[in-house]
Amino acid sequence: MTSDCKPYRCRMIARPLRQFLDEQESVDGYPALSEAKEAVLDDPSRVMVVMEGEEVVALGAVKVRDTPGGTERAAFETVVPRPMRFAEFEDRVVAETVALIPNGVPYTAWSRRLSLDAALERRGMVVVRSLAEMAVPLPIPTDLDERDSIPVRSFSERDIDALIQINHAAFGDHPEAGLLDRTELTELMDESWFDPDGILLHESGGEAAGFCWTKVHPNGEGEVYRIGVDPAHRGKGLGRALTLAGYDYLSREKRCTSGFLWVDEANGAAVSMYESIGLSIRSRNREFAPSG
């Protein structure tokens, strides 16, 4: 078995790599990589692939981002199939993935499996954040007046600056969501899944006050991808109303029969609000960082 993968993105390996990722998603029931890590698969300097003959048996992917302060930070994920999730192999995949991170760049790792948790802990890393995936059957049984308590309209390109402004005001300190700028938004708008009708904007006094960004996944499940409320309009129940509007759109317009979202478990108020409309936790994604 070897892990010689540079340049890995040759024609001989692109297809088995995609097949490997699709197979792991089918087995585990969730995408093998996050969107951010999927986006680096064309960059051999950010991806490590372990192969056995012509078969992909593991990979690691690193995303390096610029921060508002002008520095860089990295995050990585690894994909290891169930038969290979023993300590020695998990440790090896993590070590070879960490080796892709530029010297001196602080980094974290994301894990949705216990065997990777253990490998990261053996490297002296600790959990610094836990994201909960919360799910709900659609449609959500709710009072019609509550569901339609705020007017919303679909997004258009003229709303780009307003969306970025609300997102920055709502998520300015968030390590991922707060980095959204025109370049990243334009890239997301070029994704095959992007649907401008799936971004619902609420206006107050002629200005955008909040948005609910929805997404339909290939398996037909609907996601409330992001909720943003201008801080000047907080305390009015907009987060709850926008969430309900998003799931109503996914149910009525996209015929989704189940929905989900991700939330930081440290945000107890948000978790409680989502529970109050019927969502419950079905999985977790943990972020690890080197201790000290």
Secondary structure, 3 states (H helix, E strand, C coil): CECCCCCCCCHHHHHHHHHHHHHHHHHHCCCCCCHHHHCCCCCHHHEEEEEECCEEEEEEEEEEEECCCCCEEEEEEEECCHHHCCHHHHHHHHHHHHCCCCCCCCEEEEECCHHHHHHHHHCCEEEEEEEEEEEEECCCCCCHHHHCCCCCEECCHHHHHHHHHHHHHHHCCCCCHHHCCHHHHHHHHCCCCCCHHHEEEEEECCEEEEEEEEEECCCCCEEEEEEEECHHHCCCCHHHHHHHHHHHHHHHCCCCCEEEEEEECCCHHHHHHHHHCCCEEEEEEEEEEECC
